């Protein structure tokens, strides 16, 4: 119902006018624009709280989804969610099991707009494809989509994972 603007910029009449013209009561957003009596003090108050209370901010809403690229057995892949010709390029036959497998499936561990608590780790379990597999390079991706089905672009990071024998 409201937009509360604060800080030094909120004192500028042009900025106030643009906010009303873009989000005001007579538009589709139908929001009431509120300007604090001493808007600069709200910024100072927030800075002081952040500096004096280490746990002032307890969580953060993320603007991207984060996940890793995984290989899935073809029968466990929803082909309707794949881009055209994706299966032609990303399907291979596993040399040990002989099963048809699709690579590059996005497996999220954080979803866009989810609230992540600061200081609490995100844990997700994955299994290796075979007991004989000794290592895997984990590639971490981010996406602007809330629920991507395949990875796209370059990975943010790569992490080698080494497996113990027969575990």
N, C-alpha and C positions, 0 to 999 in steps of 0.2 A: 504494500500500500504506500510505502514511503521510500524515498531516497534521502539519506542524510549526507550532505557533503560537508567536509571539514578540511582544515589545513589552509595555508595561505592562498591557494588558488580559489577557494570558495569565496574569498572576499572580492574577487574580480567580477564586476557587473556583467561583462561579456560572457564569462564562463557560466554565471548564473542563468543568463538569458538562453544560452545554448542548451543547458541542461533542461530548462523548462520547455524549450522548443522541441527537444528530442524525446523527452520522457514525461512531459507534463500531463495534467489532468484532462486536457482536451484532445489527447492523442490516444492511440490504441493501447499504450502502456498504462495510462490512467493512474500515474503515480504522483503523489504530492511531494514536492521538493522542499526539504527542510534544511535550513542553514542555522547552525548553532550561533549563539550570541557571541562567543569568543572561540571561533573555530580553530585557531592556532593552538589553544590550550589543550584541545582534545588530542592533537598529535603529540604534544609534549607529555601529556598524561600517559598515553600509550607507550611512549619511549621509556618513561620512568618505570612503568610497570614491567616492561620487558627486561629492563636492566636490573631491577631489584628482585624480581621473582623469576628464577630460572625456569620454572614450570608454568609460566603464565600462558604459553601456547601449548596445548596438549595434543593437538592433532592438526592435520592438514588435508584438504581436499585436493586430490591430484587432477591435473588437467590432461593427463595422458594415461593410457593403459600400458602396463609393462608386462612382459612375458618372455618366454624362450621359444625357440624353434624346436619342435619335436617331430619325430618320425612316427607315423601311425600305420597300422595294418590297414590295407585298402578297405576291408569290410567295415572298419570302424570310422570311416571318413564319410561325412555328409557331402556328397558330390554336388548337391544343389547350392551349397554355400561357396563353392570354389569358382574362381574366375574361369572364363572359357579357356580351353586348351591347357589348363593347369595340370590335369592328370597326365597328359601326354609328355609334359616336360619333367614333372616331379615324381613320377612313379618308377620304382625300381624293384627288382627281385632281390631279396636278402640272400646273400651267399650261403649263410649257415642254415637258416630255417627253410629257405625256398619260398617264403611268403611274399606276396606283392605288398609293397610298402610305399607310402606317400610321405615325402619330406616337406619341411617348411610349414608345418601346421603351427599356428600361434597358440601357445598354452599360457594363458594369463595368470599372473600371480597378484597383480593389482589392476583393478578395473577403473577406468576413467570416472571421475566424480565420487569415488569411494573415499570415505574418511579414514585416513591412516593415522593411528596413534603414534606420536613421537616416542621413541625409546622402546617400542614393542616390535620385535622382528616379525616379518612376514614369512611363514613357513609353508612350503608345499613339497610334497613327496613325489619323486619321480623314480622310475625303475629303468635299469639298463635293459637293452633288448635281449641279450644272451648272458648266461653265466660266464661264457668265455671272453666276453668283452672286457678289456683291461682299462680302456680310457675312452673319454668322450669330451669333445670340445663343446661347451655350453655357450650358445650365442644369445645374448640378451637384447631384446628389441623394445621400442616404444611405438605407440600408435596414437593418432588423434581420434581414432574410432573407439567407441565404447566397447564393442565386442568384435574385434577383427577375427577372421577365421584362418587367414594365412599371414605369414610375415611379409613385410615389404621394406625396401630400403636396406641401408647398411646397419649392421648391429651396433649397439652402443658400446658393447664390451664382449670379450670372449674369455672364457674361463675354462682351463683344462681340469677335468675331474678324473681321478685315478681310482680304480676299483680294486678291492682286495680279492684274492682268489676265492671263487665259489661262494660269495656272500651276496 
